[in-house]
Amino acid sequence: MRSGHRRHHPLPTPAGRSPRPAGPRAPPHPGRPLQSRPVAGEFGGCGWGRGRPRRPACRLSAGAGPDHRDTLTTRESLARLRGESGDAAGAADAYAKLLVDRERVLGPDHPDTLHARDWHAFCTGEAGDAAAARDLYADLLRDRTRVLGPDHPDTLHVQNQHARYTAEAE
């Protein structure tokens, strides 16, 4: 055996317990909270160490459906990572689809909905459509001012982005 090379030895099972059978695990109880794994880019990527296979970005339990808050949050994380990887147009499309569900499930004035609208406008501008981003930010600025007030940091951020994309559109 080469020096430094270790052989894999399976861990012994506790007395009276049989080893876990091969094959897929039984689905978790529907009342159990969301079972998630790190999203791509979080904790250093999708893998969990060297030599392990790549895994799906997120695995939801049977109890979490398409309208579950955690599902919507995961969809937003994936859209954001898509934009960060250089696909701004794909991220803008993903945010547009997400916003339909966010507004229906959480309402148009919910902080998560307003946050997703901000990212949708940003990705639209980064995809090269400054005029559409300007218009999206104008609508968002009215709503953020109404909901949060004119001096809130999030409102000021949207005001700054609106000015940026207004200048780029001209």
VOKOLTOR-42204 format. One record per residue: residue number from 1; residue in one letter; x, y, z of N, C-alpha, C in turn. Coordinates in steps of 0.001 Angstrom, whole numbers, always signed. Example, Ala and Ser with C-alpha at 12.3 -4.5 7.8 and 13.67 -1.06 7.14 Angstrom:
// VOKOLTOR-42204
- 1,A,+13190,-5690,+7800,+12300,-4500,+7800,+13200,-3300,+7800
- 2,S,+12850,-2250,+7080,+13670,-1060,+7140,+12900,+30,+7870
This chain:
// VOKOLTOR-42204
- 1,M,+848,-1160,+0,+0,+0,+0,+899,+1230,+0
- 2,R,+532,+2242,-818,+1322,+3463,-888,+1193,+4235,+417
- 3,S,+2239,+4980,+729,+2154,+5778,+1954,+1142,+6905,+1741
- 4,G,+384,+7185,+2759,-617,+8227,+2674,-1938,+7759,+2087
- 5,H,-1941,+6564,+1514,-3174,+6050,+918,-3972,+5318,+1984
- 6,R,-5236,+5660,+2086,-6098,+5008,+3066,-7152,+4204,+2349
- 7,R,-7419,+3072,+2889,-8484,+2242,+2339,-9788,+2642,+2999
- 8,H,-10865,+2543,+2258,-12177,+2874,+2801,-12685,+1691,+3616
- 9,H,-12995,+1948,+4852,-13578,+932,+5709,-14956,+1418,+6120
- 10,P,-15987,+613,+5876,-17315,+1055,+6275,-17406,+1164,+7788
- 11,L,-18198,+2149,+8227,-18384,+2325,+9659,-19210,+1173,+10208
- 12,P,-18874,+702,+11388,-19678,-375,+11963,-21053,+146,+12353
- 13,T,-22062,-709,+12256,-23412,-315,+12655,-23586,-582,+14132
- 14,P,-24395,+258,+14805,-24631,+26,+16235,-25274,-1342,+16448
- 15,A,-24993,-1912,+17605,-25533,-3239,+17916,-27055,-3210,+17866
- 16,G,-27631,-4208,+17245,-29077,-4336,+17170,-29713,-3568,+16025
- 17,R,-28925,-2816,+15240,-29488,-2067,+14112,-28905,-2592,+12824
- 18,S,-29732,-2717,+11853,-29243,-3162,+10544,-28783,-1953,+9755
- 19,P,-27847,-2154,+8848,-27402,-1021,+8033,-28544,-509,+7171
- 20,R,-28455,+767,+6780,-29475,+1374,+5924,-29522,+631,+4592
- 21,P,-30707,+236,+4140,-30791,-471,+2873,-30422,+433,+1705
- 22,A,-29912,-193,+659,-29558,+557,-535,-30825,+1047,-1216
- 23,G,-30687,+2091,-2007,-31823,+2617,-2744,-32300,+3936,-2160
- 24,P,-33342,+4511,-2774,-33795,+5826,-2316,-34409,+5781,-932
- 25,R,-34292,+6897,-245,-34883,+7000,+1076,-36396,+7180,+949
- 26,A,-37074,+6830,+2007,-38519,+7056,+2024,-38768,+8558,+2068
- 27,P,-39843,+9048,+1428,-40097,+10484,+1444,-40349,+10971,+2864
- 28,P,-39929,+12196,+3172,-40127,+12712,+4523,-41610,+12932,+4803
- 29,H,-41913,+13014,+6059,-43287,+13252,+6480,-43735,+14614,+5959
- 30,P,-44975,+14737,+5430,-45408,+16017,+4865,-45364,+17177,+5858
- 31,G,-45495,+16918,+7135,-45456,+17990,+8118,-44055,+18438,+8471
- 32,R,-43055,+17727,+7994,-41668,+18042,+8292,-41231,+19257,+7483
- 33,P,-40380,+20102,+8026,-39982,+21304,+7291,-39216,+20968,+6021
- 34,L,-39067,+21975,+5195,-38388,+21860,+3912,-37009,+21228,+4080
- 35,Q,-36725,+20265,+3252,-35408,+19647,+3224,-34657,+20276,+2064
- 36,S,-33666,+21099,+2358,-32957,+21773,+1274,-31483,+21452,+1333
- 37,R,-30871,+21661,+241,-29423,+21513,+118,-28880,+22842,-348
- 38,P,-27598,+23072,-194,-27054,+24353,-626,-27342,+24608,-2103
- 39,V,-27684,+25841,-2416,-27920,+26239,-3797,-26565,+26422,-4446
- 40,A,-26517,+26251,-5773,-25265,+26400,-6503,-24618,+27728,-6143
- 41,G,-23348,+27699,-5858,-22632,+28899,-5498,-22562,+29119,-4001
- 42,E,-23449,+28537,-3241,-23436,+28690,-1796,-22549,+27585,-1231
- 43,F,-21765,+27902,-259,-20829,+26962,+364,-19861,+26370,-651
- 44,G,-19455,+27144,-1652,-18416,+26707,-2568,-18893,+25873,-3731
- 45,G,-20140,+25861,-4074,-20619,+25172,-5260,-21585,+24065,-4929
- 46,C,-21951,+23324,-5962,-22965,+22281,-5801,-22411,+21004,-5187
- 47,G,-21134,+20774,-5253,-20596,+19521,-4738,-20409,+19569,-3240
- 48,W,-20290,+18426,-2652,-20026,+18316,-1219,-18707,+17588,-1028
- 49,G,-17651,+18115,-1539,-16352,+17478,-1389,-15906,+16830,-2681
- 50,R,-14659,+16474,-2691,-14086,+15874,-3897,-14624,+14486,-4136
- 51,G,-14808,+14174,-5398,-15196,+12829,-5780,-16665,+12528,-5594
- 52,R,-17399,+13448,-4984,-18826,+13206,-4820,-19554,+13710,-6056
- 53,P,-20633,+13063,-6422,-21363,+13512,-7606,-22063,+14843,-7347
- 54,R,-22277,+15584,-8425,-23040,+16821,-8327,-24480,+16477,-7997
- 55,R,-25097,+17310,-7183,-26469,+17048,-6755,-27370,+18171,-7217
- 56,P,-28675,+17938,-7248,-29586,+19011,-7637,-29433,+20199,-6701
- 57,A,-29720,+21399,-7209,-29538,+22607,-6414,-30399,+22584,-5162
- 58,C,-31577,+22046,-5238,-32435,+22020,-4061,-33420,+20871,-4191
- 59,R,-33621,+20172,-3091,-34604,+19093,-3081,-35678,+19477,-2072
- 60,L,-36897,+19598,-2559,-37983,+19998,-1688,-38714,+18781,-1182
- 61,S,-39214,+18858,+26,-39967,+17740,+566,-41324,+17669,-91
- 62,A,-42004,+16577,+95,-43302,+16373,-532,-44320,+17394,-56
- 63,G,-44126,+17991,+1126,-45086,+18937,+1660,-44982,+20327,+1058
- 64,A,-43890,+20666,+410,-43708,+22005,-150,-44116,+22006,-1608
- 65,G,-45138,+22763,-1925,-45621,+22850,-3293,-45095,+24093,-3994
- 66,P,-45598,+24375,-5188,-45097,+25508,-5970,-45388,+26870,-5337
- 67,D,-46394,+26947,-4460,-46723,+28218,-3816,-46111,+28360,-2425
- 68,H,-45361,+27374,-1981,-44729,+27423,-657,-43678,+28530,-649
- 69,R,-43595,+29247,+458,-42657,+30365,+551,-41213,+29924,+279
- 70,D,-40819,+28763,+778,-39453,+28278,+550,-39213,+27960,-924
- 71,T,-40239,+27473,-1607,-40111,+27209,-3041,-39897,+28518,-3791
- 72,L,-40661,+29535,-3437,-40507,+30835,-4080,-39133,+31433,-3789
- 73,T,-38646,+31262,-2578,-37319,+31761,-2218,-36228,+31034,-3004
- 74,T,-36391,+29733,-3171,-35419,+28957,-3944,-35417,+29400,-5400
- 75,R,-36606,+29636,-5951,-36691,+30110,-7340,-36005,+31460,-7496
- 76,E,-36138,+32324,-6485,-35461,+33615,-6565,-33944,+33438,-6483
- 77,S,-33483,+32558,-5624,-32038,+32306,-5522,-31479,+31788,-6836
- 78,L,-32204,+30899,-7471,-31743,+30357,-8752,-31738,+31424,-9841
- 79,A,-32742,+32304,-9843,-32768,+33397,-10818,-31593,+34340,-10595
- 80,R,-31317,+34669,-9327,-30204,+35558,-9014,-28869,+34941,-9449
- 81,L,-28692,+33657,-9153,-27447,+32987,-9541,-27308,+32885,-11051
- 82,R,-28425,+32755,-11729,-28386,+32740,-13191,-27859,+34073,-13710
- 83,G,-28324,+35164,-13108,-27824,+36474,-13498,-26358,+36657,-13158
- 84,E,-25964,+36198,-11977,-24569,+36328,-11564,-23635,+35493,-12432
- 85,S,-24177,+34451,-13055,-23336,+33624,-13924,-23209,+34214,-15328
- 86,G,-23897,+35341,-15593,-23751,+36006,-16883,-24968,+35929,-17776
- 87,D,-26013,+35242,-17373,-27221,+35124,-18184,-28281,+36094,-17664
- 88,A,-28068,+37395,-17926,-28981,+38414,-17421,-30368,+38289,-18036
- 89,A,-30440,+37962,-19327,-31746,+37819,-19982,-32522,+36638,-19395
- 90,G,-31843,+35521,-19158,-32488,+34368,-18541,-32934,+34665,-17119
- 91,A,-32125,+35432,-16393,-32493,+35818,-15031,-33709,+36735,-15043
- 92,A,-33751,+37682,-15984,-34909,+38581,-16079,-36179,+37792,-16379
- 93,D,-36087,+36800,-17266,-37252,+35956,-17560,-37681,+35160,-16329
- 94,A,-36706,+34614,-15593,-37024,+33841,-14395,-37677,+34731,-13341
- 95,Y,-37183,+35965,-13201,-37795,+36892,-12249,-39205,+37282,-12682
- 96,A,-39420,+37464,-13983,-40761,+37816,-14465,-41764,+36711,-14116
- 97,K,-41366,+35460,-14305,-42245,+34337,-13960,-42443,+34238,-12448
- 98,L,-41385,+34481,-11692,-41472,+34434,-10239,-42406,+35515,-9703
- 99,L,-42353,+36704,-10304,-43164,+37817,-9817,-44661,+37544,-9924
- 100,V,-45068,+36828,-10950,-46489,+36475,-11086,-46940,+35683,-9857
- 101,D,-46126,+34710,-9455,-46473,+33883,-8291,-46297,+34640,-6980
- 102,R,-45243,+35435,-6869,-45019,+36200,-5631,-46183,+37159,-5375
- 103,E,-46630,+37859,-6403,-47728,+38806,-6223,-49026,+38087,-5873
- 104,R,-49249,+36933,-6477,-50467,+36169,-6201,-50447,+35599,-4788
- 105,V,-49312,+35038,-4369,-49229,+34357,-3082,-49007,+35335,-1922
- 106,L,-48066,+36270,-2076,-47685,+37149,-978,-48323,+38531,-1044
- 107,G,-48743,+38941,-2231,-49307,+40277,-2406,-48286,+41225,-3005
- 108,P,-48758,+42295,-3651,-47835,+43204,-4341,-46981,+44063,-3416
- 109,D,-47397,+44264,-2167,-46643,+45128,-1252,-45751,+44364,-278
- 110,H,-45692,+43049,-403,-44855,+42246,+486,-43377,+42562,+209
- 111,P,-42546,+42642,+1246,-41124,+42949,+1036,-40421,+41997,+67
- 112,D,-40749,+40712,+90,-40124,+39765,-834,-40531,+40047,-2274
- 113,T,-41769,+40458,-2485,-42234,+40804,-3829,-41520,+42054,-4319
- 114,L,-41418,+43064,-3463,-40723,+44294,-3848,-39248,+44028,-4139
- 115,H,-38638,+43164,-3354,-37231,+42798,-3571,-37055,+42098,-4927
- 116,A,-37953,+41181,-5243,-37873,+40471,-6531,-38103,+41432,-7696
- 117,R,-38978,+42415,-7516,-39195,+43411,-8564,-37921,+44217,-8814
- 118,D,-37199,+44534,-7754,-35933,+45254,-7883,-34946,+44435,-8718
- 119,W,-34808,+43158,-8383,-33881,+42306,-9133,-34345,+42095,-10572
- 120,H,-35647,+42001,-10784,-36167,+41856,-12153,-35784,+43075,-12988
- 121,A,-35981,+44271,-12430,-35629,+45486,-13161,-34119,+45546,-13422
- 122,F,-33336,+45191,-12416,-31880,+45216,-12577,-31424,+44254,-13673
- 123,C,-31922,+43030,-13649,-31524,+42043,-14656,-31992,+42449,-16049
- 124,T,-33152,+43094,-16125,-33638,+43589,-17411,-32679,+44632,-17967
- 125,G,-32221,+45534,-17109,-31251,+46534,-17544,-29919,+45929,-17921
- 126,E,-29466,+44960,-17138,-28189,+44303,-17442,-28270,+43479,-18717
- 127,A,-29468,+43055,-19090,-29652,+42299,-20333,-29643,+43216,-21554
- 128,G,-29585,+44539,-21321,-29463,+45473,-22432,-30706,+46293,-22721
- 129,D,-31750,+46137,-21954,-32978,+46898,-22185,-33117,+47972,-21104
- 130,A,-32334,+49057,-21264,-32321,+50122,-20263,-33662,+50836,-20177
- 131,A,-34366,+50985,-21291,-35661,+51677,-21272,-36692,+50882,-20468
- 132,A,-36709,+49554,-20643,-37636,+48723,-19862,-37254,+48740,-18388
- 133,A,-35957,+48719,-18095,-35508,+48782,-16698,-35920,+50106,-16079
- 134,R,-35782,+51197,-16826,-36205,+52509,-16333,-37685,+52505,-15971
- 135,D,-38513,+51921,-16852,-39952,+51875,-16601,-40292,+50989,-15400
- 136,L,-39604,+49842,-15280,-39829,+48962,-14133,-39435,+49647,-12829
- 137,Y,-38304,+50368,-12863,-37874,+51082,-11662,-38802,+52254,-11334
- 138,A,-39392,+52897,-12337,-40339,+53990,-12075,-41565,+53453,-11330
- 139,D,-42081,+52311,-11777,-43222,+51696,-11086,-42838,+51263,-9676
- 140,L,-41672,+50659,-9539,-41214,+50193,-8234,-40966,+51370,-7293
- 141,L,-40452,+52470,-7821,-40195,+53643,-6988,-41495,+54188,-6394
- 142,R,-42552,+54230,-7199,-43851,+54680,-6669,-44317,+53772,-5539
- 143,D,-44197,+52443,-5736,-44672,+51496,-4723,-43797,+51511,-3478
- 144,R,-42492,+51572,-3646,-41609,+51603,-2478,-41796,+52887,-1677
- 145,T,-42014,+53991,-2359,-42258,+55256,-1656,-43553,+55171,-866
- 146,R,-44585,+54593,-1468,-45875,+54459,-794,-45781,+53512,+401
- 147,V,-45084,+52382,+238,-45037,+51358,+1285,-44011,+51689,+2368
- 148,L,-42818,+52110,+1974,-41716,+52287,+2922,-41434,+53738,+3287
- 149,G,-41886,+54671,+2471,-41594,+56081,+2711,-40448,+56556,+1835
- 150,P,-40337,+57883,+1647,-39331,+58418,+716,-37892,+58353,+1225
- 151,D,-37698,+58217,+2526,-36340,+58240,+3084,-35796,+56863,+3440
- 152,H,-36558,+55814,+3153,-36099,+54454,+3473,-34930,+54102,+2545
- 153,P,-33911,+53388,+3056,-32760,+53018,+2215,-33140,+52243,+954
- 154,D,-34131,+51360,+1032,-34543,+50610,-162,-35180,+51535,-1200
- 155,T,-35940,+52537,-739,-36530,+53508,-1655,-35441,+54339,-2318
- 156,L,-34462,+54762,-1547,-33352,+55543,-2099,-32534,+54734,-3096
- 157,H,-32363,+53449,-2826,-31657,+52564,-3763,-32399,+52509,-5098
- 158,V,-33720,+52329,-5034,-34512,+52244,-6267,-34481,+53585,-7003
- 159,Q,-34493,+54680,-6268,-34405,+56003,-6892,-33080,+56149,-7646
- 160,N,-32000,+55676,-7032,-30688,+55718,-7662,-30659,+54857,-8933
- 161,Q,-31220,+53648,-8851,-31254,+52762,-10019,-32124,+53351,-11134
- 162,H,-33229,+53988,-10758,-34087,+54627,-11762,-33310,+55721,-12496
- 163,A,-32553,+56529,-11751,-31751,+57576,-12379,-30679,+56975,-13293
- 164,R,-30082,+55897,-12854,-29042,+55240,-13659,-29596,+54763,-14990
- 165,Y,-30718,+54040,-14962,-31265,+53481,-16200,-31974,+54544,-17039
- 166,T,-32388,+55661,-16419,-32921,+56775,-17205,-31789,+57382,-18035
- 167,A,-30613,+57545,-17423,-29457,+58076,-18141,-28997,+57111,-19246
- 168,E,-29024,+55812,-18965,-28586,+54831,-19960,-29561,+54697,-21111
- 169,A,-30851,+54943,-20854,-31863,+54799,-21910,-31808,+55958,-22903
- 170,E,-31267,+57099,-22497,-31227,+58271,-23380,-30028,+58297,-24273
